[in-house]
Amino acid sequence: MRSQHKVEITISGRIRVPKWLYQDTKKYMPKIQGLDGSYIYFDIKDLVSVNNSIYNAYWACNWYPILKKRKVPVIKSKILSADNFEDLIKQMAKYIKKYEYVRTCNASPRDICNLPIFDNAVDAYESLMSSPRVIKCADEHFHIFMRKKVEITYESRCFIFCKKLMAVSLNKSIKDTDVQQFKERLIMFFDKYINDIPYSSCIIDICLIEDVLSIIKIYPYHYNVGSKLFDWDKDSGILFGSIKPVFR
């Protein structure tokens, strides 16, 4: 991957962040120390804060309410917060029958359970609190993110760079007879909704739910996020400069 697409430490000992990435994450970034035509610079002591900011900007509590308000198709969910354990459990119990998939807005307990689906609020909360992955992220921020249990088909990963669909890693389960139509539907989806997505650059998992394309989750456009059938280094020309969407 070319250096202008990475967060790097310069020879002079400063952190530099590409401007296109800063555009989506600046609300969470520490104080800048300088800028030029391509980069924003930060003090080296803020390295952890800079790296965290890249992910904090893509918490579900940031993008889900916006997608819902703008009527972008997304799996129906609930975001809950409370000042104490008892109130949180009460809220979860109110929605658990309809929203069985439970995680936090910034982490899933997949380190202890393959699929976080529950039929009662106490089990759901205890699983979250038993997950080292969730607990680590809860130090920064904590919302319960409850999602409807739905049948997901053809889940695929889409790469959006500077408001343009660059590439799609297609699900291997897509029938040969459906591939071309699915590609065309994805292109039409992003032609329609690209400006309603609250990021200039991001990775989006998308699927069919009852034959309707719907967003599952949004991630930062960052080389630590899995690129599926693409490679951040070998395919950087596609992921950062493709003229038209590349499907694999």
ZIBEL-V956643 format. One record per backbone hydrogen bond with DSSP energy under -1.0 kcal/mol. CO is the residue of the C=O (numbers start at 1). NH is the residue of the N-H. Records with the same first field share a line. If there is no record, write none. Layout:
CO=NH ; NH
//
This chain:
2=5
3=6
8=16
10=13
14=10
15=42
16=8
17=40
18=22
19=23
22=26
25=28
34=41
38=19
39=36
40=17
41=33 ; 34
42=15
43=46
44=47
46=50
47=51
48=52
49=53
50=54
52=56
53=57
55=58
56=59
59=62 ; 63
60=64
63=67
64=68
65=69
66=70
67=72
68=71
73=215
76=148
78=146
80=144
84=88
85=89
86=90
87=91
88=92
89=93
90=94
91=95
92=96
95=98 ; 99
100=118
101=147
103=145
105=60
107=104
109=112 ; 113
115=117
116=102
120=124
121=125
122=126
123=127
124=128
125=129
128=131
131=135
132=136
133=137
134=138
137=140 ; 141
143=105
144=80
145=103
146=78
147=101
153=208
156=206
157=169
158=204
159=166 ; 167
160=202
164=161
166=246
167=159
168=248
169=157
171=174
175=178 ; 179
178=182
179=183
180=184
181=185
182=186
183=187
184=188
185=189
186=190
187=191
188=192
189=193
190=194
193=196
200=163
202=160
203=219
204=158
205=216 ; 217
206=156
207=214
208=153
209=212
212=209
214=207
215=75
217=205
219=203
220=222
222=225
227=230
231=235
233=236
235=239
236=240
238=242
246=168
//
